[in-house]
Amino acid sequence: MNTIQLNGATESLGAGTTVADLVTATTGRELLPNGQAADGGRLGVAVARNSAVVPRSQWAATALEHQDELEIVTAVQGG
């Protein structure tokens, strides 16, 4: 079991959980291996792990580790 910080809150995750798994759990949307939404829509999400942006193409390959700090941010349209 790994404990991480997600947007400032403590979360417990199973070993081997990836960034893609976390984004799916957070957004409720399935992802393709390249990080795009399986439904073809725009995801509008970015992920930072330990203050470094994780490229969408690496989400499925990036396993989370104990005490990682993650921020998942959503694009908001406005003016």
C-alpha positions in Angstrom: 0.0 0.0 0.0 1.3 3.4 -1.0 0.3 6.7 0.7 0.4 9.7 -1.6 -0.7 13.4 -1.4 -3.3 14.1 -4.1 -4.2 17.8 -4.4 -3.2 18.2 -0.8 -5.2 15.3 0.6 -3.7 12.0 1.8 -4.8 8.9 -0.3 -3.9 5.2 0.0 -3.3 3.3 -3.2 -2.4 -0.2 -4.1 1.1 -1.1 -5.2 1.6 -0.6 -9.0 -1.0 2.1 -9.3 -0.1 4.4 -12.3 -0.8 8.0 -13.1 -3.3 6.7 -15.7 -5.1 4.7 -13.0 -5.3 7.7 -10.7 -6.7 10.0 -13.5 -9.3 7.3 -14.4 -10.4 7.0 -10.8 -10.5 10.8 -10.4 -12.3 11.7 -13.6 -14.4 8.6 -14.0 -13.2 8.3 -17.6 -11.4 5.4 -19.2 -8.1 6.2 -20.9 -6.3 4.8 -23.9 -2.6 3.8 -23.5 -1.6 7.2 -24.9 -3.5 9.1 -22.2 -6.4 10.2 -24.4 -10.0 9.7 -23.3 -11.4 6.4 -24.6 -14.7 8.1 -25.4 -12.9 10.5 -27.9 -13.7 13.6 -26.0 -11.3 16.1 -24.6 -10.0 15.2 -21.2 -8.7 18.7 -20.2 -6.5 17.4 -17.4 -2.8 17.8 -16.5 -0.8 15.9 -13.9 2.2 17.0 -11.9 4.1 14.5 -9.8 6.6 15.8 -7.3 6.4 19.3 -9.0 7.2 17.9 -12.4 4.6 17.6 -15.2 4.0 14.1 -16.3 3.5 14.0 -20.1 0.2 12.4 -21.0 2.0 9.8 -23.1 3.8 8.6 -19.9 0.8 8.3 -17.7 0.3 4.5 -18.2 4.0 3.9 -17.6 4.5 6.0 -14.5 3.9 4.0 -11.4 3.2 6.0 -8.2 5.5 5.6 -5.2 5.0 6.0 -1.5 4.9 9.7 -0.5 4.6 11.0 -4.0 2.9 14.4 -4.2 0.5 14.7 -7.1 -1.6 17.6 -8.5 -4.4 16.9 -11.0 -5.6 20.1 -12.5 -8.5 20.6 -14.9 -8.7 23.2 -17.6 -11.5 25.7 -17.1 -12.7 27.9 -19.9 -13.6 31.5 -19.1 -13.0 35.0 -20.0 
